Amino acid sequence: MRSSYVRLQEKATFIGQVPRHFLYPRDPKDEKYLNLAIEVAAAYLVSRDKDLLDLMTSDAAACQGFRQRFPSLQIIEPLSFLQLAKRS
């Protein structure tokens, strides 16, 4: 029987070094999640983090810039994501 790790390796894509596509001075700890989502061309980043969610709604220049540069990435709350998944 193969280990869970081996099975994960067969299905997953491992990213060693994630380039910095976006700098987020408001919350630098969140940058790694944003940049990983951008690097793998994720459609959704699911989070309860207000700093991340504000990227979708705030009028701040950094938030508007994010939406313009990465229009295909949606940052949404878990419940919203589950509702979307249920409709699909």
Secondary structure, DSSP 8 states (H G I E B T S, - for coil): ---HHHHHHHH----SS-------TT-GGGHHHHHHHHHTT-SEEE---HHHHHHHH--SHHHHHHHHH-TT-EEE-HHHHHHHHHH-
